[in-house]
């Protein structure tokens, strides 16, 4: 799939602007960004649900910019599942298959863990099971590209984590290219072959998830992955991750205001004596006086981000 200068504006503001992007065969690309960043708009342009003002969209070697959705050879998995209430899981698959094949459909339901639920309607299934039906239905089309718009947003965190791994496995087994939209950096890191970070309707940076997390070129990319400390320096922002903070006798003096325990370990909030707050993934004690220093600092010009948009 290839996008060339895709642009779509809206009268009230917002949209996407000048997006160039390529997705390889069998690749999983995750678009990561906050609400309003343009990621869902871009997905809808690829799907044909919106028409671009400028630019071209190519799918499987052919231009589809002005083709309707049903002629683009792709499948869409919606956040709200988009299932038909009167159809069983099996019937959902048979309805969309280019050549309906009951044996193939049952085998696909078995692969997504729904072999025993083939004859149940959506109201008889859990949220996670309904999302599996939606994914199986998408794969049953034999699409060139699968589009997934925040498909786990309505699920509880524990179920969400398990489904991430399952969806990645199923897409890789099918060899189908996919574009997955999310605002969740953990989801992007777990699912993606590459991540594209969006902000303000622009695609800022694209690359392997670990490379973007550790070595982003853009400040907004650094912030998009969370776990971020941002302090004011001489004309620059000093940026470093929570896990990059260490105890250092020569470091900044501060006092631990709070200690939280998360699933990834301890997280301390430290008020620095000279001003500012640092979060550190360290097992400190509330009220403890400490000296901290980052093991690594990235710097960006102060004019890239206003003070009002920085964490406190």
C-alpha positions in Angstrom: 0.0 0.0 0.0 1.3 3.5 -0.8 0.0 7.0 0.0 1.3 10.0 -1.9 0.7 13.5 -0.4 -2.7 12.6 0.9 -4.5 15.6 2.3 -8.0 16.1 3.7 -9.2 19.2 5.5 -12.4 20.0 7.2 -14.3 23.3 7.5 -14.0 23.4 11.3 -10.3 22.6 11.2 -8.4 19.4 11.5 -7.7 16.7 9.0 -4.6 15.2 7.5 -1.9 17.0 5.5 0.6 15.8 3.0 0.9 12.2 4.2 3.4 9.9 2.4 3.4 6.3 3.5 4.2 2.8 2.3 3.2 -0.5 3.9 4.8 -3.7 2.8 3.2 -7.0 2.2 2.4 -8.8 5.5 3.6 -5.8 7.5 1.7 -4.5 10.6 1.9 -0.7 10.8 0.5 1.0 13.9 -0.6 4.7 13.7 -0.1 6.2 17.2 -1.4 9.5 18.2 -3.7 11.4 20.6 -7.4 12.0 19.9 -7.6 14.6 17.0 -4.2 13.7 15.6 -5.7 12.6 12.3 -5.1 8.9 12.6 -8.7 7.7 12.2 -9.2 10.3 9.4 -6.3 8.7 7.5 -7.7 5.3 8.0 -11.1 6.4 6.6 -9.3 7.9 3.6 -7.6 4.6 2.9 -10.9 2.7 3.4 -12.7 5.0 0.9 -15.1 6.3 3.6 -13.6 9.8 2.9 -12.3 11.3 -0.3 -8.9 13.2 -0.2 -8.7 16.8 -1.3 -5.3 16.0 -2.8 -3.0 13.1 -3.2 -3.2 9.4 -4.3 -3.9 6.1 -2.6 -2.5 2.8 -4.1 -3.5 -0.6 -2.9 -1.9 -3.8 -4.2 -0.4 -2.0 -7.1 -3.4 -0.1 -8.4 -4.7 3.4 -7.7 -7.9 3.4 -5.7 -8.2 7.0 -4.8 -11.6 7.4 -6.3 -12.9 3.9 -5.9 -15.7 3.1 -3.5 -14.8 1.0 -0.4 -16.2 -2.3 -1.7 -13.9 -2.2 -4.7 -10.7 -1.6 -2.7 -9.9 -5.1 -1.6 -9.6 -4.4 2.0 -11.3 -5.1 5.3 -12.2 -2.8 8.2 -12.4 -3.8 11.9 -14.3 -1.2 13.9 -14.0 -0.3 17.6 -17.7 -1.2 18.1 -17.2 -4.5 16.2 -19.9 -3.7 13.5 -21.6 -7.1 13.8 -25.1 -7.9 12.7 -27.2 -8.9 15.7 -29.3 -11.5 13.8 -26.3 -13.5 12.4 -24.2 -16.2 14.0 -20.5 -16.0 14.0 -20.3 -18.6 11.2 -22.9 -16.6 9.1 -20.9 -13.4 9.5 -17.9 -15.2 7.8 -19.9 -16.9 5.1 -21.7 -13.7 4.1 -18.4 -11.8 3.3 -16.3 -14.7 1.8 -15.6 -14.3 -2.0 -16.6 -17.9 -2.3 -18.5 -19.1 0.7 -16.9 -22.2 2.2 -18.4 -23.6 5.4 -15.3 -25.7 6.1 -12.9 -22.8 5.7 -15.1 -20.5 7.8 -15.2 -23.1 10.6 -11.5 -23.5 10.4 -11.0 -19.8 10.7 -13.3 -19.6 13.7 -11.3 -22.4 15.3 -8.0 -20.3 14.7 -9.5 -17.4 16.6 -10.7 -19.5 19.4 -14.4 -19.6 18.5 -14.8 -23.1 17.3 -17.3 -23.9 20.0 -19.2 -20.6 19.4 -19.8 -20.8 15.7 -23.6 -20.9 16.0 -23.9 -18.1 18.5 -25.2 -14.6 17.8 -23.3 -11.5 19.1 -25.5 -11.0 22.2 -24.5 -14.5 23.3 -20.8 -13.6 23.1 -18.4 -11.6 25.4 -16.7 -8.5 24.3 -13.5 -10.3 23.5 -15.3 -13.0 21.6 -17.2 -10.4 19.5 -13.9 -8.7 18.6 -12.6 -12.1 17.5 -15.6 -12.6 15.2 -15.0 -9.1 13.7 -11.3 -10.0 13.1 -12.2 -13.4 11.6 -14.8 -11.8 9.4 -12.1 -9.3 8.1 -9.7 -12.2 7.3 -12.4 -14.2 5.7 -12.5 -11.6 2.9 -8.9 -12.5 1.9 -8.2 -8.8 1.9 -5.0 -7.2 0.7 -5.0 -4.9 3.8 -6.8 -5.1 7.1 -7.7 -1.7 8.8 -8.2 -1.8 12.6 -9.6 1.4 14.3 -8.9 1.1 18.0 -10.3 -2.4 18.1 -9.5 -3.0 21.8 -10.7 0.3 23.2 -13.9 -1.1 24.7 -12.2 -4.1 26.4 -10.8 -4.3 29.9 -7.0 -4.0 30.2 -6.3 -7.7 31.0 -8.3 -8.9 28.0 -6.8 -6.2 25.8 -3.2 -7.4 26.5 -4.0 -11.0 25.5 -5.8 -10.0 22.4 -2.9 -7.8 21.2 -0.7 -10.9 21.0 -3.5 -13.0 19.4 -4.2 -10.4 16.7 -0.6 -10.1 15.8 -0.3 -13.9 15.6 -3.3 -14.2 13.4 -2.3 -11.4 11.0 1.2 -12.9 10.7 -0.2 -16.3 10.0 -2.5 -14.9 7.3 0.4 -12.9 5.8 -2.0 -9.9 5.5 -0.8 -6.3 5.7 -2.5 -4.3 8.4 -2.8 -0.7 9.6 -3.8 -0.4 13.2 -4.9 2.8 14.9 -4.4 3.5 18.6 -3.7 6.1 21.2 -2.1 3.5 23.5 1.7 3.3 23.3 1.9 -0.1 24.9 -0.4 -1.4 22.1 1.8 0.1 19.5 5.0 -1.4 21.0 3.4 -4.8 21.3 1.7 -5.1 17.9 3.8 -3.1 15.3 6.5 -4.0 12.9 6.7 -0.3 12.4 5.0 2.7 14.1 3.9 5.9 12.5 3.4 8.8 15.0 0.8 11.4 14.1 0.1 14.8 15.6 -1.8 17.8 14.2 -2.8 15.8 11.1 0.8 15.1 10.0 2.8 11.9 10.0 5.8 12.9 12.0 8.0 9.8 12.0 7.8 6.2 11.0 10.1 3.4 12.2 10.5 0.2 14.2 8.9 0.6 17.6 12.0 0.2 19.7 14.0 2.7 17.6 11.2 5.3 17.9 10.9 4.8 21.6 14.7 5.0 22.3 15.9 7.3 19.5 13.1 9.5 18.2 13.9 12.4 15.9 10.9 14.5 17.0 9.9 15.7 20.5 6.3 14.8 19.8 7.4 11.3 19.0 9.2 11.1 22.3 6.1 12.3 24.1 3.7 10.0 22.2 5.2 6.9 23.8 4.6 8.2 27.4 6.9 7.4 30.4 8.4 10.8 29.7 10.1 13.4 31.9 10.5 16.9 30.4 12.6 19.6 32.1 13.5 23.1 31.1 17.1 23.7 30.1 19.0 26.6 28.6 16.9 27.2 25.5 16.1 23.4 25.3 13.8 20.8 26.7 15.7 18.0 28.4 13.8 14.7 27.9 14.3 11.3 29.4 12.3 8.2 30.3 11.2 7.2 33.7 13.3 4.0 33.6 16.4 6.1 32.6 16.5 7.9 36.0 19.1 6.6 38.6 20.3 7.5 42.1 23.4 9.6 41.8 25.3 11.4 44.6 26.1 14.2 42.3 22.6 14.4 40.9 19.7 16.8 41.3 18.5 17.0 45.0 14.8 16.4 45.6 12.2 14.9 47.8 9.9 11.9 47.0 6.3 13.2 47.1 4.6 9.9 46.3 5.3 6.3 45.4 3.0 4.2 43.3 3.2 0.5 42.5 2.3 -0.4 38.9 2.3 -3.7 37.0 5.7 -2.8 35.6 7.1 -1.9 39.1 7.6 1.1 41.4 7.1 4.7 40.2 8.2 7.6 42.3 7.2 11.2 41.9 10.1 13.4 43.0 9.9 17.2 43.5 13.3 18.7 42.7 14.7 21.3 45.0 15.4 23.7 42.1 12.0 23.3 40.7 10.2 20.7 38.5 9.1 17.1 38.9 10.8 13.9 37.9 9.2 10.5 37.7 11.6 7.6 38.4 11.0 3.9 38.1 12.8 3.3 41.4 11.7 1.7 44.7 12.1 4.8 46.8 10.2 5.9 50.0 7.7 8.7 50.4 9.4 11.6 52.1 12.9 10.4 51.3 15.5 12.9 50.3 17.3 11.7 47.2 19.7 12.8 44.4 18.7 11.8 40.9 20.3 12.0 37.5 19.2 10.6 34.1 21.4 8.0 32.5 20.6 9.6 29.1 19.2 12.9 28.1 17.7 14.0 24.7 17.4 17.7 23.9 15.0 19.6 21.7 14.7 23.4 21.2 12.3 25.0 23.6 10.3 26.6 20.8 9.0 23.1 19.7 6.6 23.0 22.7 5.0 25.6 24.8 5.2 25.5 28.6 1.4 25.0 28.9 1.7 21.6 27.1 4.3 20.1 29.3 3.7 17.7 32.2 3.7 19.1 35.7 
